[in-house]
Amino acid sequence: MRFAVIGSLGWAGSRHVNALAEMGQDIVALVDPGEGCAAQAVKVGAKALRSFDELDLDTIDAATLALPPHLHPEFTRRLARAGKHVMCEKPIAPDSTEAMALVEFAKTVPVTIMPGYLLRTNPHIRGFLDALRGMGSLRRVHLSTNVRKPSMAGWRSEPVIGGALLVNAIHQMDLATWFVGETLTPRFAQLDNVHFEAPTEDLFFTSLVSPSGVTASILSSWSPNPPICDDGLMITDAGRLRIEAETDEGSIILTGTGYRKNGEDVALPGVVGVNQFIKELEHFIDSIENGTPLWVTVKDNYDVQKLIEDCRAVAIAPAGRVAKRVA
């Protein structure tokens, strides 16, 4: 399949490039105005382009988007209207209003549009969820990430499009909704600057509840020296995801090699060191070529963006200080 990667020099875009190259896919073009795109393109045999308008859409079948969220809707529409399949990094819109507009748009085009919530395609997470679903009724789930950041800089620290909630906790919000299988409502939420003086939060915490009474809690933190537990999954080279859940039949914790169910360790084959981006792109291509139903949809993206806005609406007012300022 012929691909373009749009935003190829960013954290996610560069991983799209590497994954597609490792998979043996035909990377036709890399689109990024930054220095280094030309050298990146040479390595994978692609053309280096500075802007989307330079891309010849007739030369590709699909594209991945990894841009600031406010740019995603326009390019998703332009690609899809040209008959190109789109895998767009999360969130695929800057707010829930535009996210819902994309839900309606996706119904009108005969192409695959897949949001980039890669944890849904991770075999480690899917194996954990299979085990969880075999343990009776879910009562409580907690998800936490502590990510190492020496500083807060770039668009990820900007209001509206940045912050620990939208950039990182969005994955946990999506997993919590997926695990519980019901609409979640925040009882309270906290957004604070604990480590950095920045326009957006470096810590997010919330407690949510479902109509049937399932409790979900989420913590996402950016800090220069985060605590890293032994349990859980290293989702990046700088942060670990920890998940614990309680059901009618006991408890289950995500471990580095599988999960611990009622105190007994279970190893999942083939999950250690798995390239999540390859698994995500494999599923995307399978859906295009074979019609396999998507594991994550444009509507799923809307649901989590709406939940994020609900959390912001009930958020406790920040303390107004930074406990420890880091230059």
Rosetta blueprint (number, residue, H / E / L):
1 M L
2 R E
3 F E
4 A E
5 V E
6 I E
7 G L
8 S L
9 L L
10 G L
11 W H
12 A H
13 G H
14 S H
15 R H
16 H H
17 V H
18 N H
19 A H
20 L H
21 A H
22 E H
23 M H
24 G L
25 Q L
26 D E
27 I E
28 V E
29 A E
30 L E
31 V E
32 D L
33 P L
34 G L
35 E L
36 G L
37 C H
38 A H
39 A H
40 Q H
41 A H
42 V H
43 K H
44 V H
45 G L
46 A L
47 K E
48 A E
49 L E
50 R L
51 S L
52 F H
53 D H
54 E H
55 L L
56 D L
57 L H
58 D H
59 T H
60 I L
61 D L
62 A E
63 A E
64 T E
65 L E
66 A L
67 L L
68 P L
69 P H
70 H H
71 L H
72 H H
73 P H
74 E H
75 F H
76 T H
77 R H
78 R H
79 L H
80 A H
81 R H
82 A L
83 G L
84 K L
85 H E
86 V E
87 M E
88 C E
89 E E
90 K L
91 P L
92 I L
93 A L
94 P L
95 D L
96 S H
97 T H
98 E H
99 A H
100 M H
101 A H
102 L H
103 V H
104 E H
105 F H
106 A H
107 K L
108 T L
109 V L
110 P L
111 V L
112 T L
113 I E
114 M E
115 P E
116 G E
117 Y L
118 L H
119 L H
120 R H
121 T H
122 N L
123 P H
124 H H
125 I H
126 R H
127 G H
128 F H
129 L H
130 D H
131 A H
132 L H
133 R H
134 G L
135 M L
136 G L
137 S L
138 L E
139 R E
140 R E
141 V E
142 H E
143 L E
144 S E
145 T E
146 N E
147 V E
148 R E
149 K L
150 P L
151 S L
152 M L
153 A L
154 G L
155 W H
156 R H
157 S H
158 E L
159 P L
160 V L
161 I L
162 G L
163 G L
164 A H
165 L H
166 L H
167 V H
168 N H
169 A H
170 I H
171 H H
172 Q H
173 M H
174 D H
175 L H
176 A H
177 T H
178 W H
179 F H
180 V H
181 G L
182 E L
183 T L
184 L L
185 T E
186 P E
187 R E
188 F E
189 A E
190 Q E
191 L E
192 D E
193 N L
194 V L
195 H L
196 F L
197 E L
198 A L
199 P L
200 T L
201 E L
202 D L
203 L E
204 F E
205 F E
206 T E
207 S E
208 L E
209 V E
210 S L
211 P L
212 S L
213 G L
214 V L
215 T E
216 A E
217 S E
218 I E
219 L E
220 S E
221 S E
222 W E
223 S E
224 P L
225 N L
226 P L
227 P L
228 I L
229 C L
230 D L
231 D L
232 G L
233 L E
234 M E
235 I E
236 T E
237 D L
238 A L
239 G E
240 R E
241 L E
242 R E
243 I E
244 E E
245 A E
246 E E
247 T E
248 D L
249 E L
250 G E
251 S E
252 I E
253 I E
254 L E
255 T L
256 G L
257 T L
258 G E
259 Y E
260 R E
261 K E
262 N L
263 G L
264 E E
265 D E
266 V E
267 A E
268 L L
269 P L
270 G L
271 V L
272 V L
273 G L
274 V L
275 N L
276 Q H
277 F H
278 I H
279 K H
280 E H
281 L H
282 E H
283 H H
284 F H
285 I H
286 D H
287 S H
288 I H
289 E H
290 N H
291 G L
292 T L
293 P L
294 L L
295 W L
296 V L
297 T L
298 V H
299 K H
300 D H
301 N H
302 Y H
303 D H
304 V H
305 Q H
306 K H
307 L H
308 I H
309 E H
310 D H
311 C H
312 R H
313 A H
314 V L
315 A E
316 I E
317 A L
318 P L
319 A L
320 G L
321 R L
322 V L
323 A L
324 K L
325 R L
326 V L
327 A L
